Amino acid sequence: MPTPYAFSTRLYIDGRRTDGGSDEPVVVRNPATEETVAEVPQSSLADVRRAIAAARRAFDEGPWPRMRPAERAAVLLRLAEEVERRLPELVAVNMAEAGSVRSLAESLQTRVPLAHLRDMAERVVPSFAWERPMDPTVAPGIGISQGVLRREGFGVCALIPAYNFPFFLSMMKVIPALAAGCTAVLKPAPATPLESLLIGDFADAAGLPPGVLNIVTGDTEAGRELTTHPMVDLVSFTGSDAVGRMVHTQAADSLKKVVLELGGKSANIVRADGDLDGAVRSAFTGITTHAGQGCSLLTRTIVHESVHDEFVERLCTALAVIRVGDPADEATTMGPLISGAQRDKVEKLIRAGEEEGARLVCGGGRPAGLDRGHFVEPTLFADVDNAMTIARTEFFGPVGVVIPFRADEEAVRIANDSPYGLSGAVWSADTVAAYDMATRIRTGGVTINGGSAGVNPRSAFGGYKQSGLGREWGAFGLDEYLQTKSISWAAR
């Protein structure tokens, strides 16, 4: 079927648009209506290999890795200008393929990655220590050893984002890879390829040399080719911990560097003296933002037993005003899950919570009057034991759990009793006690009383334990795509 969009939805390989070698297209469906949004080419293995070869050639022979960092930053700024010019188009595509409500599509999905792009070009690259002298050392019988330490691009990168934040996650990989002087093959999730394919237009407008960025489609077979191909030096993947382990294993044979941003079951600790209004807002956001399809959302709230019942009542009242529906309707405040399969998974976990004895206090079903689309009501369980399935498994849906505790030590123990460690929060009038708890929670980021670096590019994003390896955003993200080279000589 013809695409309704003005941009090309063909593959982007070696600076050119091309059709995929597979006869079966990738069908992109609107998760709110289940209608077909577009059909895009399905990459064959030959397509993926051509993209890898183009990236390899561009890194080994092309100008991009040999440009001065400031020259690459200038290209990134031109790319940012093109992104900004076409923001309305990005927003519309995001709402259609990812099911975001407009407020989310206009902020975290699109404008935030644009801010990260500008920050990389304007702040990080100019201030980064790309080369610095080594301290001279006297070597008896040899002379004075001296030299420099250089930071150089890692090589060819396979970039594999998840479906929930298509443009955001793609750009969080593309930005540091390009700034570092790497070349890349970007493979978006099959459910949401359109925004990533649009990046090819931005690359052309910015004057990116051919082969520096290549964009292919595909699912498991294409992903396996990217994670095992000997010409790929680094793999950056965002998705579930189960697939992350597969990626790590596949990359191990050729000892590729692996950056993984995986799942979460983040703890939101509310002490007895915590601001209940603020804590309720944070739990509400964790359940309803993008229908709970976010790895760092706060979905496991650990509340002091003295305020547990009041907290649950307030949160249920807040959830009751959510209007679930098609994001195309301006009155909608929470959209759909990405697919029927994802809704089935969420509903199965809801049933497990009921069977294990958790108290279902609101939601739990499908919204009335929505016969099409992958919708689930905002759902809350109370009196949850941390050993229950619903306290240990990532829903990736609009479901929260509330776990009571008596003492700070117990709250920290519950927070850490998880295979994940991506984000977290503490609410307390005693900021010293809150900070102490934050230092003891084994997680990549903690906010206190709602104060947050949020998606600030000066912060670092990543997880402990099964939430991943490495960090993203700003200078921390750039560092993952760089090698350190020592060049030394003897001064006689």
Disulfide bonds with the S-S distance in Angstrom:
none
